[in-house]
Amino acid sequence: MIVYTVLFTLVGKDPAENRYVEMFYIWLSHVLKNGGLVTGDKICVLIDKPTIDFLNADFNIGFILSMCRVPIEFWLIHQPNTASEGMVQKYNIEEYPAIVSDCSLYLDLDIVVKAPLTPVRELIPNTLAVVVEGNLYNDDYGGKVLPREPGKESYPGFSAALFAFSVGETVREFMRCVKGGCLAQDPPFYTV
């Protein structure tokens, strides 16, 4: 299983002022302590160069990582100009071969793991597991990205903060659709 997140600092901003850097350490400690990760699992962080450089210089990330019992990989992304550009990286699964080869769990940095993540291992291929949030056709929960279908107006939306998947063509197409729709949205979604 792969547990991954996105940590970025916008172009022109100082990583030292990025409150998500501190949240990253809280997130990481809870994933490691409570996630029930085992041999073969790994944690992946999609991160831009200025932010990883800041972690290396000011937080001695190497020392912290040397204490971890599962591998943690940092995958460089382009430093985003907008929050939307950074947040849609979670849907960019085809650029990261490790994500498409296993069951994966995406967690925003403000998700605190309190119990083992074992159910993610049980996903069958080509499955997307989401957490219900909002309404499917609300603008912030899929409304302008997903095609409208009669009779589905009362369907729930889904959270962008927490989802799991086992890749197949339907999941790949869904991720491409959401990413493209999010980037095309102006003004940006409240929650991507």
PyMOL commands that set and color helices and strands:
alter all, ss='L'
color gray80, all
select helices_A, chain A and resi 15-17+19-34+49-58+61-66+83-91+93-95+97-100+118-122+139-141+169-184
alter helices_A, ss='H'
color red, helices_A
select strands_A, chain A and resi 2-7+42-48+72-77+103-107+127-135+156-166
alter strands_A, ss='S'
color yellow, strands_A
deselect
rebuild
show_as cartoon
